[in-house]
Amino acid sequence: MKLGFIVNPIAGMGGRVGLKGTDGAEVLEKALSLGAIPESPDKAKKALKVLLPIKERLEIYTYPGKMGEEEALSVGFQPIVLGEGKISFSPKDTEEAAKKMVDLGVDLIVFAGGDGTARNIHNAIGTKVPVVGIPAGVKIHSGVYANHPKAAGEIALKYLQGEDMEVKEAEVMDIDEDAFREGVVTARLYGYMNIPLEPELIQTTKSGGLGSEEEALAGIADRIIEEMEEEPDTFYIIGSGTSTRPIMENLGLPNTLLGIDIVRNKELIASDVNERKILDTIRGHKAKIVVTVIGGQGYIFGRGNQQISAEVIKMVGKDNIRIVAPKNKLLSLDGRPLLVDTGNEEVNSMFNGYMKVLNTYYNESIEKVEGL
């Protein structure tokens, strides 16, 4: 069995520091200056560890250093390293790696990254070889990704062991990061790649919701604002998304649609904050987090709001987290649980069980939550 293994080591680095991605050298440089640290290598290792039971029967082809070699060695594999010359972690390197792996006849390519990485691999191989994505980016709109890193390993293990699995085409989506930073979501379909289908482990393409939700969202906003009035001097960390935007609009405050804002006593304290700014602002004070659910996927933490990190959640406390989502958004999950993927297993496990979700001004539902 031959596996191609590619890691984009800079994927997701812009999340905690509030840059909403790391496409482009200038953005990467800024992320590093703000103290961003690589997260995709650890996520890649979580997926690869699942394949250890077939270690003796598996050839892993990868690229030098942090593009896969180091991760494979650290979990106990002896990979075959491809590539020559200086590796810069550029889209060109990712594309070249994927092309070489296909030429060598790999059965499957497992890659860690975000939507930009999926685009690069699609550009290189199209539907020639099945792929499984390890979600490690800030934005994950594409349907080629597993729900979480370990799930990517589980899918790969089943496929490589020859289990009867349907292979189907899944969307490769991406958005304009420059427009994204200005609060405009312009997602676009770039094509399709083949994935081994395991419905419970593969995430669906991000959904924008079902039907009109204006009345429900207005009620949610009124309820949250009343709670603010009942708890003066409490810092409210307002998560990203259209479901939380009415809260800021009803307060008459500017809203960072795709970022994180902090409100206290109904006044804007800080806008478009990163992890460090949140921690510095709330340290020693009572704080609450208001987040919504990604329609079609179910994530409440770990997709698009990495600024609200495991450290922030620990400081605030689970009991001070308010989840808001119209019922239609929850129905789009088809009974699947809400998901938490902070990169910290201890914090993720805190959420296992059930939590209340505010659906309208008057109504709450009890939803199952799963920490990944």
C-alpha positions, 0 to 999 in steps of 0.5 A: 500500500502506498500513501502520499502524505502532505503537510502545509505547516503554515495552515491555520497560523493566522487563526488565533492572531485574528488574520483569518488565514495565511495566504500570501507571504506578507500575511504569514510574516505578520502572523509570525510577528504576532506570535502565531505558532504552527498547528497543522503538524500536530493535527497531521500527527494525530491522523497518522498515528491511526495508521500505525497498525498497518505500519509494516505494510505501508509505504509513505511518500512525503516531502522534506522537513515540516511538509511531512517528513518530520511528522511521519518520523515523529510517530514511528514511520520511515517515510520515502522523502521526495523533493529536491532543493529548498522547500518554501512551503509555497503552493508550488511545493504542495502541487509538485509534491502531489504530482510526484506522488501520483506519478509514483502510484500512491493509492491515496493522498492524505494532506493537512491544511485548509481550503487553499491547500485543497485548491493546490492539490486539486490543481495538481491532480484533479480526480486522479487519486482519492484524497482525505483532508486533515482540517488544519486551516482557518477556513474549511469550506471544502467537502474533501475534509474529515470532521477532525484529524483522527477521523482523517486517519480512520478513513485512510485506514479503512480505505487502505485496508481494502474495506468496501467504501464508495469513492465520490466527488467532493467540492473544492471550495475557497474564498477570497481572503482579502475580501474575507478580511473586509467582512465579505464572504465570496466563496467559489467552487474550484472543482472536485476531488475524489474522497473515500466516502464515510458520511459520519467522518466527512464534513459537509460543505459549509451551509448558509442556513435554511429559509428566513431567519430574521425574526429568530435572529432579532429575538436572539439579539434582544435576549443576549442584550437583556442578559448584558444589562442584567450582568453589568461590567461583564466582558462579552466576547462576541463570536463571528458569523451572521447569527451574532451580527444582529447583537452588535447591530441592535447595540448600534456598534460596528461589527467584525462579521468574520472576526471577534469583538469584545463588548462591556456594558453595551459598549465596544471595548475592542474589535477584530481581536486576536487570542492575545488581546482577548486574554489580556482584556478579560484577565481577572474579570468576569467574561462570557462567550457568545458563539453560533453554529456553522450551518451544515457542519456543526462547529461551535469552536475551531472553525473561523473563530480560532481566536477563541482558543482553548486558553480563552475558553479555560479562562472564561469557563464552560458555564459562561459560554452562550451558544446561539443558533436559529432552529433551521441552522440546527436542522441543517445538521440532520441530527449530527452533534455540535462539534468542538475542535480547539486543538486541545483534547482536554478542553475539547472533552469538557464539552462532551455531553449536552448544552443549551442553544438559544433559538429565539427570544423565548426558546432554547433547545438541548443539543448534543456536543462532541469534543474532537 
